[in-house]
Each structure stands twice: as structure tokens, then as C-alpha cells.
Amino acid sequence: MYFPIFNYNQGSLDAVRQMLTHPRALFGLGDAGAHVGTICDASFSTFMLSHWVLGRGHDRLPLSQAVAREGQVTAARPGRLVRLGH
């Protein structure tokens, strides 16, 4: 089945916000659409800042948190995975 707006099931992006703020979530791009109908995640980082930091009302994400999650947190994770294997 193909559900292009599945994260908007309840008529809001509350489920997405919950995933974005989960401590185990890593931000990144998809697999270039190899396993889905159509997808383009290239705008993820821009949308993160424009929508979740600037565009939301009462449940905005703090700028410092969004930038750290897009950069520092995501970049540090692969190194941890490699070190844990040794």
C-alpha cells in the first residue's frame, strides 16, 4: 500500500513532532526513493528550520535543539556504533 501522507493521518503533524523530539531519532535523508513511489528528502533540513522552528505556534522546536539534532547529534552517532562493536 502507498500512504504518502501517513504522518498526517490525524489531520496534524503531532506524530511527526513526537518522532522529531524522541531522543533516539536521527535526522537524515532517505534512500533517494528506491523503495517508495516518489520522495525527495533534500528539503528536510530547510523544512525543519522553516516549519518546526519558525512556523509553528505553541509547539515550536528550539533553534539550538534543531541545529544540534541536524548536525552534531546525527554526525556523532555513526562513530558510537563503530566504537560499540569493538
Long-range contacts (C-beta under 8 A, 24 or more apart in sequence): 2-36, 2-37, 4-37, 4-38, 17-52, 17-59, 17-61, 20-48, 20-52, 20-61, 20-69, 21-61, 25-69, 26-73, 26-74, 26-77, 27-69, 27-70, 27-73, 27-74, 28-74, 45-70
